Structure formats: C-alpha cells, structure tokens
Amino acid sequence: MSDTTEKPAERPYILHMFTATPQMSPFDVNMAADAGYQVIVPYCSVDQGMIANLTQDAIFSRGPKGVSRTGIFIGGRDVMLAADMLDTARRAMVPPFEVSVFADPSGSYTTAAALVALVERHLSKAYGMELGGKRVLILGGTGAVGRVAAAMAASLGADVSIASHAEQARAVRVSDEINQRFGIVTKGISTATPDQLHAALGEAEIVLATAIAGVQVVSAADLAHAKHLLIAADVNAVPPEGIAGVNVMNDGKPIEGVPNADAIGIGALAIGNVKYQVEHRLFMRMRAGGKPVYLGFPQAFDEARAVAAGLE
Ligand SMILES: NC(=O)c1ccc[n+]([C@@H]2O[C@H](COP(=O)([O-])OP(=O)(O)OC[C@H]3O[C@@H](n4cnc5c(N)ncnc54)[C@H](OP(=O)(O)O)[C@@H]3O)[C@@H](O)[C@H]2O)c1
C-alpha cells in the first residue's frame, strides 16, 4: 500500500532568466545556482513586449507561498532595455502574486557598482576626499559597464567625461541618452587621437577604464600626461593591462611612473571580488522571503558600498 501520509516535498527555488540576446550568460547561471536556485530556466531573444506575459505566466501557478520561491532575472547587453524590462515586470505583478526581480545586463550593474564603490572607498581612505566634484574620465565609457559607471558617478556629483576611442559623436549620443534618462550631466568626448587622449588624461583626477576586454587603452607613455591623477581603475581582467601599471590584483597600490607619486591603482580582480559579492548578495536577497524585492543598479550600488565598507 502506498503511504498517502507522506508530506509533500518543499517547493524548489525557481529562477526564470530573461534575456534579449540569443543566450543567457553562463556566469549569471552559475551565480544563481550558487545562491541556491535549484531550477534555472533561460528564456532567450525575449523582447520588451513579451515581459508582462512571461511575468504573469510565472507568478500564478505556485500560490501566494510559492511566489517567495520564484524569481525573475533580467540579463542581456542593453543596460537601458534591462532597466525598462525590470520596470515592466514589476508593473505586471498582481499582488499577492508578486515575485522578486533582479536585473544585471552583461554584469554591468554589479560591475559598475563595484568599480565606483571601490573608487569612492579609496578616495576617502587615501585622500579624505569624496567623488562629488571630481573630474572623472571613463575610457570605453560608451559600453555597458562604462555607461552605468558614468550614471553612478555623475549621480554622486562627479564631473564625468564619457570617452569613445572611435568618435566623438558616439560618446555624445551615449552621454545625451543617460543624461536624459537619469537627469544627470555628463559629456561625451573623443579619445580617438593620441593628442585627444593626452588632453583628456591631463584634465582627469579619476580615470576609469571600462573598454572591451584584452585591449590596453592607456600606455605608460600616455599615463605621463595624467598630471592630476589620484586614482586609475581598470575592469579588464584579460591581458594586457587596460591601464599600464595597474595590475589586476592592485587594490590601492601606488602606480609607478606617474606625475603624482601618490596616485593609486585598482585592478580588475579587486573590482571583480566586490562585484561577485554584490551579485551573490542580491540573489540571496531575492530568496530571503518576505516582501518581494526589485533590484536594479541603485540597489547594486548600495550593496557594493556595503561590501566595500566591510573590506580591510
Ligand atoms: N572585473 C569584472 O568583474 C568585470 C565584470 C564584467 C565585465 N568586465 C569587463 O568590463 C569591460 C567592459 O565590459 P562591457 O561589456 O561594458 O564592454 P563592451 O560594451 O563590449 O565594450 C566597451 C567599450 O570598449 C570600446 N572598445 C571597443 N573596441 C575597442 C578597442 N579596440 N580599443 C579601445 N576601446 C574599444 C567601445 O567603445 P568605443 O568604441 O566608443 O571607444 C565599447 O563601447 C570588459 O573589459 C569586461 O571584460 C569586468
């Protein structure tokens, strides 16, 4: 005779992962599994018009208790589209059928959050200064990580220049887009020629390199022009160093051969360590139960500041 008194197994943690790109990022799948999601389902080539229906398809079947064990992740490459998708998913909820949603397209929200939070921490620790008012140059600033870092730094009152190595028009387009969206002020500049790059480095107090992986955007000779430099931070972990002399392991180490001997570097693995912890914590927050949470880049930045504050 079968045992009909057996208690039903606990419901698994399910994560529905939406991306506008043809595939979901394996990095994010691993992170979700390591944060305790047991069933992880990628939905690829999802457009904005599909988000409300997919969300409502995910929320009703498990009852009000099951929703706390159900989550939605939004990936992709487009940082603005992911923010729109997060907003659409949130508006599609039908309380009490409401699940947590976390967006981190191309890792850009958590990476930019880690980058800006670490710069903020070192600026305070090494110089007793704040980011507000500082001249920040973002090389590769037209990319996913760069534009989110630009929005975060400008929101803190920094004077941000978004640089394109290709052409000024591209940098201006990106700058206009984020200015309009977030009510901030940034400018777009070209670093296509050595003279333009040297002039931009000559003005900057903080240099952030967020260009494509495996490309050096500042050589040792270029760095000699950075006469006001306080901090140079590089997110590229693939050799060669994105900024010459800023090793991937550096976490506030002086940079050799720059006009200001006190200038310090922050490398990709130091940033990656904070990014990893931020992404893990955000997934854990989704699973913590209680009220559903909606996690975009402001929440990633708050979490990165908390992680950075806990570092030695
Ligand atoms: N450390 C971490 O934890 C972590 C995590 C995620 C990502 N990352 C790294 O973050 C960086 C940025 O990622 P992303 O997704 O934002 O990059 P992306 O969008 O692919 O590229 C960023 C920018 O790089 C510039 N670029 C392209 N080709 C270039 C070249 N040959 N020389 C100089 N610049 C070039 C482009 O801007 P212009 O053509 O306008 O100059 C592009 O917008 C990458 O290095 C990635 O590996 C690090």
The ligand as an SDF file (V2000), in Angstrom:
LIG
                    3D

 48 52  0  0  0  0  0  0  0  0999 V2000
   36.1730   42.8600  -13.4230 N   0  0  0  0  0  0  0  0  0  0  0  0
   34.9360   42.3610  -13.5190 C   0  0  0  0  0  0  0  0  0  0  0  0
   34.3680   41.8280  -12.5920 O   0  0  0  0  0  0  0  0  0  0  0  0
   34.1880   42.5080  -14.8190 C   0  0  0  0  0  0  0  0  0  0  0  0
   32.8610   42.0820  -14.9570 C   0  0  0  0  0  0  0  0  0  0  0  0
   32.1850   42.2890  -16.1670 C   0  0  0  0  0  0  0  0  0  0  0  0
   32.8660   42.8830  -17.2190 C   0  0  0  0  0  0  0  0  0  0  0  0
   34.1780   43.2220  -17.0610 N   0  0  0  0  0  0  0  0  0  0  0  0
   34.9560   43.8780  -18.1130 C   0  0  0  0  0  0  0  0  0  0  0  0
   34.4120   45.1790  -18.2750 O   0  0  0  0  0  0  0  0  0  0  0  0
   34.8150   45.6640  -19.5490 C   0  0  0  0  0  0  0  0  0  0  0  0
   33.6440   46.3540  -20.1880 C   0  0  0  0  0  0  0  0  0  0  0  0
   32.6100   45.4220  -20.4850 O   0  0  0  0  0  0  0  0  0  0  0  0
   31.4310   45.8850  -21.4460 P   0  0  0  0  0  0  0  0  0  0  0  0
   30.5070   44.7370  -21.5860 O   0  0  0  0  0  0  0  0  0  0  0  0
   30.9130   47.2030  -20.9820 O   0  0  0  0  0  0  0  0  0  0  0  0
   32.2760   46.0940  -22.7830 O   0  0  0  0  0  0  0  0  0  0  0  0
   31.7830   46.4540  -24.2270 P   0  0  0  0  0  0  0  0  0  0  0  0
   30.4490   47.1230  -24.1290 O   0  0  0  0  0  0  0  0  0  0  0  0
   31.9130   45.2670  -25.0980 O   0  0  0  0  0  0  0  0  0  0  0  0
   32.9080   47.4780  -24.7180 O   0  0  0  0  0  0  0  0  0  0  0  0
   33.1430   48.6730  -24.0270 C   0  0  0  0  0  0  0  0  0  0  0  0
   33.7000   49.7170  -24.9830 C   0  0  0  0  0  0  0  0  0  0  0  0
   35.0060   49.3590  -25.4160 O   0  0  0  0  0  0  0  0  0  0  0  0
   35.3110   50.1910  -26.5440 C   0  0  0  0  0  0  0  0  0  0  0  0
   36.1500   49.4700  -27.4950 N   0  0  0  0  0  0  0  0  0  0  0  0
   35.7880   48.5250  -28.3810 C   0  0  0  0  0  0  0  0  0  0  0  0
   36.8490   48.1130  -29.0820 N   0  0  0  0  0  0  0  0  0  0  0  0
   37.9170   48.8220  -28.6350 C   0  0  0  0  0  0  0  0  0  0  0  0
   39.2820   48.8710  -28.9990 C   0  0  0  0  0  0  0  0  0  0  0  0
   39.7980   48.0810  -29.9430 N   0  0  0  0  0  0  0  0  0  0  0  0
   40.0750   49.7560  -28.3380 N   0  0  0  0  0  0  0  0  0  0  0  0
   39.5840   50.5600  -27.3670 C   0  0  0  0  0  0  0  0  0  0  0  0
   38.2800   50.5570  -26.9970 N   0  0  0  0  0  0  0  0  0  0  0  0
   37.4610   49.6980  -27.6190 C   0  0  0  0  0  0  0  0  0  0  0  0
   33.9570   50.5630  -27.1800 C   0  0  0  0  0  0  0  0  0  0  0  0
   33.7970   51.9720  -27.0580 O   0  0  0  0  0  0  0  0  0  0  0  0
   34.2620   52.9970  -28.1870 P   0  0  0  0  0  0  0  0  0  0  0  0
   34.3920   52.2510  -29.4890 O   0  0  0  0  0  0  0  0  0  0  0  0
   33.1770   54.0210  -28.2110 O   0  0  0  0  0  0  0  0  0  0  0  0
   35.5750   53.5340  -27.6790 O   0  0  0  0  0  0  0  0  0  0  0  0
   32.9360   49.8730  -26.2810 C   0  0  0  0  0  0  0  0  0  0  0  0
   31.7540   50.6420  -26.0790 O   0  0  0  0  0  0  0  0  0  0  0  0
   35.3890   44.4580  -20.3090 C   0  0  0  0  0  0  0  0  0  0  0  0
   36.7770   44.5330  -20.2800 O   0  0  0  0  0  0  0  0  0  0  0  0
   34.8930   43.2760  -19.4950 C   0  0  0  0  0  0  0  0  0  0  0  0
   35.7360   42.1570  -19.6180 O   0  0  0  0  0  0  0  0  0  0  0  0
   34.8320   43.0740  -15.8860 C   0  0  0  0  0  0  0  0  0  0  0  0
  1  2  1  0
  2  3  2  0
  2  4  1  0
  4  5  1  0
  4 48  2  0
  5  6  2  0
  6  7  1  0
  7  8  2  0
  8  9  1  0
  8 48  1  0
  9 10  1  0
  9 46  1  0
 10 11  1  0
 11 12  1  0
 11 44  1  0
 12 13  1  0
 13 14  1  0
 14 15  2  0
 14 16  1  0
 14 17  1  0
 17 18  1  0
 18 19  2  0
 18 20  1  0
 18 21  1  0
 21 22  1  0
 22 23  1  0
 23 24  1  0
 23 42  1  0
 24 25  1  0
 25 26  1  0
 25 36  1  0
 26 27  1  0
 26 35  1  0
 27 28  2  0
 28 29  1  0
 29 30  1  0
 29 35  2  0
 30 31  1  0
 30 32  2  0
 32 33  1  0
 33 34  2  0
 34 35  1  0
 36 37  1  0
 36 42  1  0
 37 38  1  0
 38 39  2  0
 38 40  1  0
 38 41  1  0
 42 43  1  0
 44 45  1  0
 44 46  1  0
 46 47  1  0
M  CHG  2   8   1  16  -1
M  END
$$$$
